[in-house]
Amino acid sequence: MSRAPDGGIPSILEFTHGLVRQVVRSADTVVDATAGNGHDTLFLAGLVGPQGRVYGFDVQAQALENTARRLQRHGAERQVTLFHAGHEAAGRLLPAGTENLACAMFNLGYLPGSDKQVVTTWHTTEAALRAVMPLLRAGGLVTLHLYTGHAGGSAEAAAVHDFCAALPWDGWRVLRYDFLNKEKNRETLLALCRQ
Ligand SMILES: C[S@@+](CC[C@H](N)C(=O)[O-])C[C@H]1O[C@@H](n2cnc3c(N)ncnc32)[C@H](O)[C@@H]1O
């Protein structure tokens, strides 16, 4: 977990987890749209518990191996289904009848520790958002952690920002959390709460 930039204010990751913790309950169904190294998948698996379900997506075999290993180490694999597929396939791959999602987490960008060749893009992020947003229950949450420090990151962040800013107030609350005066590698959390 990354530390707070000034040692006092929650980092973006800490703030994100704080919001998710307020919304997700035992036995809930949630989505981790970018499993990566499995930190968020494990976090979600802990919140939903053995009666719940986490659906995790990633396009990289390495990411899914890292995630599966982390889950096994913590005995949390039972409540997690991992798809070796892009999150844009969520509409097709989530089991029929999936609804009342409590949360979908998108931690965009590249796999930490990788060569940064595989990154999320607005095209697929948009498809995934359009698939999971209608499945959220009232009070459900989508979190989007946006990064700008890699090639394509700023363009993706801008597109996600514009999409979220255009969501109707009558239906969605969109929260933004970031550090305005961070000079390099700006990161932003956008959190969408369904009304
Ligand atoms: C910042 S990492 C995710 C970190 C992760 N949430 C964690 O806790 O370790 C971003 C991940 O998105 C994955 N990714 C890239 N394009 C994707 C897509 N279309 N669908 C799903 N995952 C994708 C990358 O392979 C990478 O593992």
The ligand as a Tripos MOL2 file, in Angstrom:
@<TRIPOS>MOLECULE
LIG
   27    29     1     0     0
SMALL
NO_CHARGES

@<TRIPOS>ATOM
      1 C1         -2.3730   -0.9060  -11.9970 C.3       1 LIG1
      2 S1         -2.5190   -2.6090  -12.4530 S.3       1 LIG1
      3 C2         -3.7670   -3.1770  -11.3260 C.3       1 LIG1
      4 C3         -3.2950   -3.2940   -9.9070 C.3       1 LIG1
      5 C4         -4.1690   -4.1990   -9.0610 C.3       1 LIG1
      6 N1         -5.4950   -3.6570   -8.8550 N.3       1 LIG1
      7 C5         -3.5400   -4.5740   -7.7460 C.2       1 LIG1
      8 O1         -4.1360   -4.3630   -6.6900 O.co2     1 LIG1
      9 O2         -2.4220   -5.1020   -7.7590 O.co2     1 LIG1
     10 C6         -3.4110   -2.5390  -13.9920 C.3       1 LIG1
     11 C7         -3.6950   -3.9160  -14.5830 C.3       1 LIG1
     12 O3         -4.6300   -3.7500  -15.6440 O.3       1 LIG1
     13 C8         -4.4220   -4.8020  -16.5430 C.3       1 LIG1
     14 N2         -5.1360   -4.5520  -17.8020 N.ar      1 LIG1
     15 C9         -4.7280   -3.8950  -18.9160 C.ar      1 LIG1
     16 N3         -5.7200   -3.8810  -19.8450 N.ar      1 LIG1
     17 C10        -6.7690   -4.5640  -19.2940 C.ar      1 LIG1
     18 C11        -8.0740   -4.8990  -19.7530 C.ar      1 LIG1
     19 N4         -8.5230   -4.5210  -20.9540 N.pl3     1 LIG1
     20 N5         -8.8630   -5.6220  -18.9320 N.ar      1 LIG1
     21 C12        -8.4380   -6.0150  -17.7030 C.ar      1 LIG1
     22 N6         -7.2040   -5.7180  -17.2130 N.ar      1 LIG1
     23 C13        -6.3820   -5.0000  -18.0030 C.ar      1 LIG1
     24 C14        -2.9140   -4.8800  -16.6510 C.3       1 LIG1
     25 O4         -2.5240   -6.1270  -17.1590 O.3       1 LIG1
     26 C15        -2.5080   -4.6340  -15.1880 C.3       1 LIG1
     27 O5         -2.2810   -5.8480  -14.5410 O.3       1 LIG1
@<TRIPOS>BOND
     1     1     2 1
     2     2     3 1
     3     2    10 1
     4     3     4 1
     5     4     5 1
     6     5     6 1
     7     5     7 1
     8     7     8 2
     9     7     9 1
    10    10    11 1
    11    11    12 1
    12    11    26 1
    13    12    13 1
    14    13    14 1
    15    13    24 1
    16    14    15 ar
    17    14    23 ar
    18    15    16 ar
    19    16    17 ar
    20    17    18 ar
    21    17    23 ar
    22    18    19 1
    23    18    20 ar
    24    20    21 ar
    25    21    22 ar
    26    22    23 ar
    27    24    25 1
    28    24    26 1
    29    26    27 1
@<TRIPOS>SUBSTRUCTURE
     1 LIG1         1 GROUP 0 **** ****
